[in-house]
Amino acid sequence: MELKRWVDTRTGAFDWSYAAKLHVDTEGNSDESQEKNEKVKSAIQHVVKCDLEKENVTDPIVLPPADCIISALLLDVVCKEQEDYIRYVRKFSGLLKPGGHLVLIGVVDSTFFTNKKDRDHIFKYDEKFVRKSLEGEGFVIDCCKVKERTAVSDLTDYKGLVFIAAHKEQ
Ligand SMILES: C[S@@+](CC[C@H](N)C(=O)[O-])C[C@H]1O[C@@H](n2cnc3c(N)ncnc32)[C@H](O)[C@@H]1O
């Protein structure tokens, strides 16, 4: 797994230092970039595989209820229809503690992306649908922002990125 390669500082692992730099720059102190990188690395206790299709997504490992789940660009590729999306949001809720946080990142109004030479399907939805799905499954939305696309490319047709921070009702 790519993340495990990074945690173990293996040769050829993806270099995430630009993300640490971006983060510390936002906080106004880029000298701390390396330190931040190592701090994140050392905070990771386990890297486990997750399959959303399984009843226990981390089978055979059973995890305790989580404080926070971050899902980026995952539901977009695994869902075929609205029912799938709602079912997975319900699954996220089941994995969280009451009051636990969900950070969801996705693309809106998209139908495909290009993976090497192949076109892969993306589940098409909009901000209204995400909001309704989360609220329908007992989440309170703390922040929801859509950033309009600026990138020019014919490799994908998304119109914007949606960022949501929500919490599960107590
Ligand atoms: C577009 S990538 C996003 C990866 C990463 N979250 C990111 O933001 O760069 C979609 C990811 O969904 C994963 N995926 C596909 N089907 C899955 C499933 N049933 N359960 C869990 N992950 C799945 C793929 O392995 C792939 O890494």
The ligand as a Tripos MOL2 file, in Angstrom:
@<TRIPOS>MOLECULE
LIG
   27    29     1     0     0
SMALL
NO_CHARGES

@<TRIPOS>ATOM
      1 C1         -9.8670    8.2610   -7.0930 C.3       1 LIG1
      2 S1         -9.0190    7.2160   -5.9340 S.3       1 LIG1
      3 C2         -8.8970    8.2730   -4.5280 C.3       1 LIG1
      4 C3         -7.7170    7.9070   -3.6890 C.3       1 LIG1
      5 C4         -7.4210    8.8390   -2.4940 C.3       1 LIG1
      6 N1         -8.5070    8.8370   -1.5260 N.3       1 LIG1
      7 C5         -7.1060   10.2340   -2.9510 C.2       1 LIG1
      8 O1         -7.7990   11.1780   -2.5850 O.co2     1 LIG1
      9 O2         -6.1350   10.4080   -3.6810 O.co2     1 LIG1
     10 C6        -10.2760    6.0560   -5.5060 C.3       1 LIG1
     11 C7         -9.7920    5.0060   -4.5330 C.3       1 LIG1
     12 O3        -10.9110    4.1790   -4.1760 O.3       1 LIG1
     13 C8        -10.4060    2.8890   -3.8730 C.3       1 LIG1
     14 N2        -11.5170    1.9240   -3.8980 N.ar      1 LIG1
     15 C9        -12.1770    1.4300   -4.9690 C.ar      1 LIG1
     16 N3        -13.1300    0.5570   -4.5700 N.ar      1 LIG1
     17 C10       -13.0750    0.4980   -3.2150 C.ar      1 LIG1
     18 C11       -13.8060   -0.2120   -2.2240 C.ar      1 LIG1
     19 N4        -14.7870   -1.0510   -2.5270 N.pl3     1 LIG1
     20 N5        -13.4780   -0.0350   -0.9320 N.ar      1 LIG1
     21 C12       -12.4960    0.8150   -0.5790 C.ar      1 LIG1
     22 N6        -11.7570    1.5360   -1.4740 N.ar      1 LIG1
     23 C13       -12.0520    1.3640   -2.7790 C.ar      1 LIG1
     24 C14        -9.3440    2.6710   -4.9490 C.3       1 LIG1
     25 O4         -8.4070    1.7110   -4.5360 O.3       1 LIG1
     26 C15        -8.7140    4.0520   -5.0770 C.3       1 LIG1
     27 O5         -7.5920    4.1510   -4.2540 O.3       1 LIG1
@<TRIPOS>BOND
     1     1     2 1
     2     2     3 1
     3     2    10 1
     4     3     4 1
     5     4     5 1
     6     5     6 1
     7     5     7 1
     8     7     8 2
     9     7     9 1
    10    10    11 1
    11    11    12 1
    12    11    26 1
    13    12    13 1
    14    13    14 1
    15    13    24 1
    16    14    15 ar
    17    14    23 ar
    18    15    16 ar
    19    16    17 ar
    20    17    18 ar
    21    17    23 ar
    22    18    19 1
    23    18    20 ar
    24    20    21 ar
    25    21    22 ar
    26    22    23 ar
    27    24    25 1
    28    24    26 1
    29    26    27 1
@<TRIPOS>SUBSTRUCTURE
     1 LIG1         1 GROUP 0 **** ****
